[in-house]
Amino acid sequence: MTQQAQRAPQAPPTERGAAAAADVHADVHAASTEPLTPLGFLGRAAAVFPDREAVVYGSRRSTYREFAAEVQRLAKAVRKRIQPGETVTVIAPNIPAMLMAHFAVPLAGGVLSPLNPRLTARELAYILDHSGAGIVFADGDVAATVRDVARTLPRQPLVVEIVDAEAGHTGSAAAAAGSPTYDDFLAQAPERPDLPWRVADEQAPITLNYTSGTTGPPKGAVYTHRGAYLAAEGAVFHNGYTGTTRYLWTLPMFHCNGWCTPWAVTSAAGTHVCLRAVRQDAIWDAFDHEGITHLCGAPIVCAMIHESERARPLERDLRMTTAGAAPPPSVIEALESLNITPVHVYGLTEVYGPFTICEPQPAWAQLPAAERARLMARQGVPMVHAGEVAVMDADLNRVPADGATLGEVVLRGNGVMKEYYRNPEATAEAFRGGWYHTGDLGVMHPDGYIQLMDRAKDIIISGGENISSIEVEGVLHAHPQVSDVAVVGVQDDKWGERPVAFVVAEPGAQVTGEELRAHCKASLAGFKVPDRVEFVEELPRTATGKIRKNTLRALQDRGDSPAAR
């Protein structure tokens, strides 16, 4: 055959050019694009700083090499039991297992759902069923309740008991119930190669965080790998996390994934100092012996620190980020006197925790302490990663930046959740007009800082936890001797806010306030139970029948409310 006859058929020049261009595009994309995920933070920290102290919990000390190794074992064991994208729930305080799960569950391809151990069986049953949890890791203090709840669900998840030796757990209850312990579960991990610290899709869900619910059952806010990555890096920037950071876990990891701080501190290769229970002495022990540089918490934690008998000015600077109800000026002044710099942020479950921060201006340092504290108590401006904040009227027009015109605070940008899980109606309502609607009412000041004035959703923020007044009212309404009820939040120096119930009793009823509080305790987590019940002849209402909760709050503020009984 001739040389010409032996040649393979060639594509037309235009097709060859298109194919070559496609190959080049694929190469460029592979070389220049990496889906964002906070999983890479731990992979990097373990590779670059393998011997640096990563996790401290009581007598336990773990390096980043050991931290990453346990996460890999847990991820491999989880991967054996779940389908990609399946929910894995962890119900625990701030112990190492909760920290590990923030990396291991998404590394296994699952979606982490952290829950408050103080939730009741009724609340747990709804959330576990709605989320479709395949595995539930439960702290030893609540494992028995979780096992009982799991048996009532249409699809029963595997319950794994976390045995916390530091808390005196033995695991005997798990053995008696035929339930695996955390260590048993780790032992099931295959010996195959480690999983890569990366994902194929940065928009895939990483966690599912449930709200307290304001107009119905709790809603699940879906966080993505991309959003969590950016929120974590925003926290690194604003809080100044570095390799020398020693972060004290006073903020619950079950609340907005601890404001994405498990990933943020790991990004900086700092040290996580875990704390099972937030107590004054435990906090000051950590200050004295662990060299704490940063912590976060609600106003209650701020108060615990400066009210302690051990309170004194620290020899080193400490940065404390607080949110929820604005810290009173007196608390800000008290923290500053201890060499603690307070940082005020604002956000919601739906926006990865903090979205705005009250950035201090240099000129504020020259102001009197009370005036400086007043400015610092505002909710502030967007964090670097978050996006945009505005205050708008009902027609989505921006209100004047005069510090007086009231509107709804709305948000948009990288700091907003993906959606409400299995709730397209609530998602559509929350995102109308291309903004996330917070339901919070506020003003925009001339300097661009926002300030909250009220909560349209009547959420009560107590100790950093959200309490839905509507949920509490529903429980009280269910009592046969209650005719009408309204629950409002009142200011509290210790907790920020606490719920108080105003009740109209049925004619002839002899029910007492303590009986109604006991009724609430049977259905609600303890922190949601009203501090007191006040009986009234009728509730103040508008012409359209809506309860005037602002009137009830004003009565409380003036001390004019009826006596509780």
C-alpha positions in Angstrom: 0.0 0.0 0.0 1.1 3.5 -0.6 2.0 5.8 2.2 -1.0 8.0 1.4 -3.3 5.0 1.6 -1.9 4.0 5.0 -2.8 7.3 6.7 -5.8 7.3 9.1 -8.8 9.4 8.0 -8.4 12.9 9.3 -11.2 15.2 10.7 -11.8 18.4 8.8 -9.7 21.2 10.0 -12.5 23.0 11.7 -13.4 19.9 13.7 -9.8 19.3 14.7 -9.5 22.9 15.9 -12.7 22.6 17.9 -11.5 19.4 19.6 -8.1 20.9 20.4 -9.8 24.0 21.9 -12.0 21.8 24.0 -9.0 19.8 25.3 -7.2 23.1 26.2 -10.3 24.4 27.9 -10.6 21.2 30.0 -7.0 21.4 30.9 -7.2 25.1 31.9 -10.4 24.4 34.0 -8.7 21.5 35.8 -5.6 23.5 36.5 -7.3 26.7 37.6 -10.6 25.7 39.3 -11.0 24.0 42.6 -14.5 23.6 44.2 -14.5 25.4 47.5 -14.9 23.3 50.7 -13.8 23.7 54.3 -12.7 20.1 54.3 -9.4 21.3 52.7 -8.6 23.3 55.8 -8.0 20.2 57.9 -6.1 18.4 55.1 -3.8 21.4 54.8 -3.3 21.9 58.6 -2.5 18.2 59.1 0.0 18.3 56.2 1.7 21.6 57.1 1.5 21.5 60.9 1.1 17.8 61.8 2.6 18.1 65.3 0.8 21.3 66.4 -1.8 21.0 69.2 -5.2 20.9 67.5 -7.7 19.7 70.1 -7.8 20.1 73.9 -10.4 18.5 76.1 -9.7 17.8 79.7 -6.8 15.4 79.8 -7.0 14.8 76.1 -4.5 16.5 73.8 -4.5 15.8 70.0 -2.2 17.0 67.3 -3.4 17.9 63.8 -2.0 14.6 62.6 -4.2 12.8 65.1 -7.2 15.1 64.5 -7.1 14.3 60.8 -6.6 10.6 61.4 -9.7 10.3 63.6 -11.8 12.3 61.1 -10.7 9.9 58.3 -11.6 6.8 60.4 -15.0 8.3 61.3 -15.7 9.4 57.7 -14.9 5.9 56.3 -17.2 4.3 58.9 -20.0 6.7 58.1 -19.5 6.2 54.4 -20.2 2.5 54.8 -23.7 3.2 56.3 -25.1 6.1 54.3 -26.0 7.0 50.7 -24.4 10.2 49.2 -26.3 13.3 50.5 -27.9 11.5 53.4 -28.3 13.3 56.7 -26.2 12.3 59.7 -27.3 13.9 63.0 -25.1 14.6 66.0 -26.7 15.5 69.4 -23.9 16.5 71.7 -22.3 19.4 73.6 -18.9 20.9 72.6 -16.9 17.7 72.9 -14.3 16.4 70.4 -16.8 14.0 68.7 -18.9 17.0 67.7 -15.9 18.8 66.3 -14.8 15.7 64.4 -18.2 15.3 62.8 -18.0 18.7 61.2 -15.3 17.3 59.0 -16.0 13.6 58.9 -19.7 13.6 57.9 -19.2 15.9 54.8 -15.9 14.0 54.0 -18.0 10.8 53.8 -20.5 12.5 51.4 -23.1 13.1 54.0 -24.9 16.2 55.3 -24.3 17.0 59.0 -27.3 18.0 61.2 -26.1 19.1 64.7 -28.8 19.3 67.3 -29.2 20.7 70.8 -29.1 18.0 73.5 -31.7 20.0 75.4 -34.5 19.4 72.8 -37.4 17.3 74.0 -38.4 13.9 72.6 -41.2 15.6 70.6 -38.9 18.1 69.0 -36.2 15.5 68.2 -38.8 13.2 66.7 -40.0 15.8 64.2 -36.5 16.9 63.2 -35.1 13.4 62.8 -38.0 12.3 60.7 -38.0 15.5 58.6 -34.3 15.3 57.9 -34.3 11.6 57.1 -31.3 11.0 59.4 -29.6 7.7 58.6 -27.3 7.8 61.6 -27.7 9.6 64.9 -24.6 10.1 67.2 -26.0 10.9 70.6 -24.1 12.0 73.8 -24.4 9.6 76.7 -26.6 12.0 78.6 -29.3 11.8 76.0 -28.7 8.5 74.2 -31.5 6.7 76.0 -34.0 9.3 75.0 -32.7 9.3 71.4 -33.0 5.5 71.2 -36.6 5.7 72.4 -37.4 8.4 69.8 -35.7 6.5 67.0 -37.9 3.4 67.6 -41.0 5.6 66.9 -39.8 6.8 63.5 -41.1 5.3 60.2 -37.5 4.9 59.1 -35.3 4.1 62.2 -31.8 5.5 62.1 -28.8 3.8 63.6 -28.1 5.3 67.0 -24.5 5.5 68.1 -23.7 6.5 71.7 -20.9 8.9 72.3 -19.2 7.8 75.5 -17.5 10.8 77.1 -15.1 9.5 79.8 -14.4 13.0 80.9 -18.0 13.3 81.9 -18.0 9.9 83.7 -19.8 7.9 80.9 -19.0 4.2 80.8 -21.0 3.0 77.8 -22.8 0.3 79.8 -26.2 1.6 78.8 -25.3 1.4 75.2 -24.1 -2.2 75.6 -27.4 -3.1 77.4 -29.4 -1.5 74.7 -27.4 -3.3 71.9 -26.4 0.1 70.6 -22.8 0.7 69.3 -20.6 3.2 71.0 -18.6 5.8 69.1 -15.5 3.7 69.5 -17.3 0.6 68.3 -18.4 2.6 65.2 -14.9 3.9 64.5 -13.6 0.3 64.7 -15.8 -0.6 61.7 -13.9 1.8 59.4 -12.3 0.0 56.4 -8.6 0.1 55.9 -8.9 1.5 52.3 -6.9 4.6 51.4 -7.9 7.9 53.0 -10.7 10.0 51.4 -9.7 13.1 49.5 -10.2 16.5 51.3 -12.2 17.8 48.3 -15.6 17.8 46.7 -16.9 17.7 43.2 -19.6 20.3 43.7 -19.1 23.3 45.9 -22.8 24.0 45.9 -23.6 20.6 47.4 -25.1 20.7 51.0 -22.6 20.4 53.8 -24.9 20.9 56.8 -28.6 21.1 57.7 -29.3 23.5 60.6 -32.8 23.7 62.1 -34.4 26.9 63.2 -36.7 27.3 66.2 -39.7 27.7 63.9 -41.8 30.9 64.1 -45.0 30.1 62.2 -44.9 26.3 62.4 -42.5 23.4 62.7 -38.7 24.1 62.7 -37.2 24.7 59.2 -34.0 23.2 58.0 -31.5 25.8 56.6 -29.2 24.2 54.0 -25.6 25.3 54.0 -23.3 24.6 51.1 -19.6 23.7 51.0 -19.0 27.0 49.2 -20.9 29.1 51.7 -19.3 27.4 54.7 -15.8 28.0 53.2 -16.5 31.7 52.7 -18.1 32.1 56.1 -15.2 30.5 57.8 -12.7 32.7 56.0 -14.7 35.7 56.8 -14.5 34.7 60.5 -10.7 34.2 60.2 -10.3 37.7 58.9 -12.6 39.5 61.3 -11.5 37.6 64.4 -7.9 37.5 63.6 -7.4 33.8 63.9 -3.8 32.6 63.4 -1.7 29.6 64.2 -1.3 30.9 67.7 -5.0 31.2 68.3 -6.4 29.2 71.2 -10.1 29.2 70.8 -12.4 28.3 73.8 -15.6 26.6 72.8 -18.2 28.5 74.8 -20.5 28.9 71.7 -22.5 25.7 70.9 -21.4 23.9 67.8 -25.0 22.8 67.3 -25.9 26.5 66.8 -25.3 27.5 63.1 -22.3 25.0 63.2 -20.8 27.2 65.9 -20.9 30.1 63.5 -18.7 28.1 61.1 -15.8 28.4 63.7 -14.9 24.6 63.6 -13.7 25.3 60.1 -12.4 28.8 60.7 -10.0 27.9 63.5 -8.9 24.9 61.6 -8.2 27.0 58.5 -5.8 29.0 60.7 -4.4 25.8 62.2 -5.2 27.2 65.7 -6.1 25.2 68.8 -9.7 24.1 69.7 -10.2 24.0 73.5 -13.4 22.1 73.9 -15.7 22.7 76.9 -18.6 20.4 77.7 -20.5 22.8 79.9 -20.2 26.6 80.0 -19.5 27.5 83.7 -17.7 30.4 85.3 -14.9 28.4 86.8 -14.3 26.3 83.7 -14.0 29.5 81.6 -11.5 31.1 84.0 -9.6 27.9 84.4 -9.1 27.9 80.6 -8.1 31.6 80.7 -5.5 30.8 83.4 -4.2 27.5 82.1 -4.9 27.3 78.4 -3.8 30.7 77.2 -7.2 31.4 75.5 -7.1 34.2 72.9 -10.6 34.0 71.4 -14.1 32.9 72.3 -17.6 33.6 71.2 -20.9 33.6 73.1 -24.2 35.2 73.9 -24.5 38.1 76.4 -25.0 35.5 79.1 -21.5 34.2 78.6 -20.2 37.8 78.7 -22.0 38.3 82.0 -20.6 35.0 83.4 -17.1 36.2 82.7 -17.2 39.6 84.3 -19.4 38.6 87.2 -17.1 35.8 88.3 -15.4 36.2 91.7 -12.2 35.4 89.8 -12.6 38.2 87.3 -9.6 40.4 86.9 -7.7 42.2 84.1 -6.0 39.6 81.9 -2.3 39.9 81.1 -2.9 39.3 77.4 -5.5 40.6 75.0 -8.6 38.4 74.5 -11.2 38.9 71.7 -14.8 37.9 72.4 -17.4 37.9 69.7 -21.0 38.1 70.9 -24.4 38.1 69.2 -28.1 37.7 69.9 -29.5 40.6 71.9 -27.2 43.6 71.8 -24.8 43.6 74.7 -25.8 46.3 77.2 -23.3 49.2 77.4 -22.5 48.2 81.0 -21.4 44.7 79.8 -19.2 46.1 77.1 -17.5 48.5 79.6 -17.0 45.6 82.0 -15.4 43.4 79.4 -13.0 46.1 78.3 -12.0 46.6 82.0 -10.8 43.0 81.9 -8.7 43.5 78.8 -11.3 41.7 76.7 -12.2 43.3 73.4 -16.0 42.7 72.6 -17.0 42.3 69.0 -20.7 42.6 68.2 -22.1 40.6 65.2 -25.6 39.9 63.9 -27.0 37.1 61.9 -29.4 34.2 61.8 -29.4 30.4 61.3 -30.2 31.1 57.6 -27.0 33.1 57.0 -24.3 30.8 58.5 -24.4 32.6 61.8 -22.9 36.2 61.7 -23.6 38.3 58.6 -22.9 41.8 59.9 -20.3 43.1 62.3 -20.1 46.4 64.2 -16.7 47.4 62.9 -15.2 50.0 65.3 -14.1 53.3 63.8 -10.8 54.8 65.0 -12.6 57.9 66.2 -14.7 55.9 68.6 -11.7 55.2 70.8 -11.7 58.9 71.9 -15.4 58.8 72.9 -16.6 58.4 76.5 -17.1 54.8 77.4 -20.9 54.9 77.5 -21.1 56.6 74.0 -18.6 54.1 72.6 -20.5 51.2 74.0 -23.8 52.6 72.5 -22.2 52.7 69.0 -20.7 49.2 69.5 -24.1 47.8 70.4 -25.4 48.4 66.8 -25.5 45.5 64.4 -23.2 47.2 62.0 -22.1 46.5 58.4 -21.7 43.3 56.2 -18.7 41.1 56.9 -16.2 40.8 54.1 -17.6 37.5 52.8 -21.3 38.0 53.3 -22.7 40.3 50.7 -25.2 43.2 51.1 -27.5 44.4 53.9 -30.4 46.8 53.4 -33.4 48.1 55.3 -36.5 48.2 53.1 -40.2 49.1 53.3 -43.0 46.7 52.4 -42.5 47.5 48.7 -38.8 46.7 48.8 -37.7 50.3 48.6 -34.8 51.3 50.7 -35.7 53.5 53.6 -33.8 56.7 54.3 -30.5 56.3 56.1 -31.6 58.6 58.9 -31.4 56.3 61.9 -35.1 56.7 62.5 -37.2 55.3 59.6 -38.1 51.7 60.4 -38.0 48.9 57.8 -37.2 45.2 57.4 -33.6 44.1 57.4 -32.9 42.1 54.2 -29.7 40.4 53.1 -28.3 38.9 50.0 -24.9 37.4 48.9 -22.5 34.6 49.6 -23.5 34.6 53.3 -27.1 33.4 52.7 -28.2 29.8 52.9 -29.1 27.7 49.8 -32.8 27.0 50.8 -35.1 25.5 53.4 -34.9 21.8 53.2 -38.0 20.2 51.8 -39.9 23.4 52.1 -40.2 25.3 48.8 -43.1 27.5 50.0 -41.0 28.9 52.9 -38.0 29.3 50.6 -40.0 31.3 48.1 -41.4 33.5 50.8 -38.1 34.1 52.5 -36.3 35.0 49.2 -39.0 37.1 47.6 -37.6 40.0 45.5 -34.1 38.5 45.4 -33.4 39.2 49.1 -33.5 37.1 52.2 -36.1 38.5 54.5 -35.0 38.4 58.1 -38.3 39.5 59.6 -36.3 41.8 61.9 -37.1 45.5 62.0 -34.4 48.0 62.0 -33.0 51.4 60.9 -30.1 52.4 58.7 -27.9 55.1 60.2 -26.2 57.8 58.1 -22.8 56.0 58.5 -24.2 52.8 56.9 -24.5 50.9 60.1 -27.8 49.1 60.8 -29.5 48.8 64.1 -32.3 46.4 65.1 -35.3 48.0 66.7 -37.7 45.0 67.0 -38.3 41.5 65.8 -41.2 41.1 63.4 -41.2 37.3 64.0 -41.4 37.7 67.8 -38.3 35.6 68.2 -36.9 35.7 71.8 -33.1 35.4 72.0 -32.2 34.0 75.4 -28.6 33.0 76.1 -27.9 33.0 72.4 -30.7 30.4 71.7 -33.8 31.3 69.7 -37.2 30.8 71.3 -40.3 31.1 69.2 -43.1 32.8 71.1 -45.6 31.2 68.8 -44.3 27.7 69.7 -44.6 28.4 73.4 -48.0 29.9 72.9 -49.2 26.8 71.1 -48.1 24.6 74.1 -49.9 26.9 76.6 -53.0 27.0 74.4 -53.2 23.2 74.6 -53.8 23.4 78.3 -57.6 22.9 79.0 -57.7 25.8 81.5 -56.1 28.4 79.2 -58.4 30.6 77.1 -55.9 33.0 75.5 -52.2 33.6 75.7 -49.3 35.8 74.5 -45.6 35.2 75.1 -43.2 38.1 74.9 -39.5 38.5 75.5 -38.4 40.9 78.2 -34.9 42.2 78.9 -32.8 40.2 81.2 -29.3 41.3 82.4 -28.1 37.7 82.6 -29.7 36.0 79.5 -30.3 39.0 77.3 -34.0 38.1 77.0 -36.4 35.7 78.8 -39.9 34.7 77.9 -42.9 35.8 80.0 -46.4 34.4 79.3 -49.6 36.5 79.7 -52.5 34.2 80.1 -56.3 34.6 80.1 -57.7 31.6 82.1 -61.0 29.9 81.4 -63.8 31.1 83.6 -63.6 29.5 87.1 -60.2 28.0 86.4 -57.9 27.6 89.4 -54.7 26.9 87.5 -51.5 28.4 88.8 -48.5 29.8 87.0 -46.3 27.0 88.3 -48.8 24.4 86.9 -48.6 26.0 83.5 -44.8 26.1 83.6 -44.8 22.4 84.5 -47.1 21.9 81.5 -44.6 23.6 79.3 -41.7 21.6 80.6 -43.4 18.4 79.4 -43.3 19.6 75.8 -40.5 22.1 75.5 -36.8 22.3 76.1 -36.2 23.9 79.5 -34.7 27.2 78.1 -38.0 27.8 76.2 -40.2 27.6 79.4 -41.5 31.1 80.5 -39.8 32.4 83.6 -43.2 33.4 84.9 -46.9 33.4 84.0 -49.0 36.5 84.5 -52.8 36.3 84.5 -54.8 39.0 82.9 -58.5 39.6 82.2 -57.8 40.1 78.5 -55.0 40.7 76.0 -54.6 44.0 74.3 -55.4 43.7 70.6 -55.5 45.8 67.4 -58.7 46.5 65.5 -58.0 43.5 63.3 -57.6 41.2 66.3 -53.8 41.0 66.5 -52.2 41.0 70.0 -50.3 44.1 70.8 -47.1 42.5 72.0 -45.4 45.8 72.1 -47.9 46.9 74.8 -47.2 43.9 76.9 -43.5 44.5 76.6 -43.9 48.1 77.6 -45.9 47.0 80.7 -43.0 44.8 81.7 -40.5 47.5 81.2 -42.5 49.9 83.4 -43.2 47.2 86.0 -47.0 47.8 85.5 -47.9 44.2 84.7 -50.1 42.2 87.0 -48.5 40.0 89.6 -47.7 36.5 88.6 -49.5 33.7 90.4 
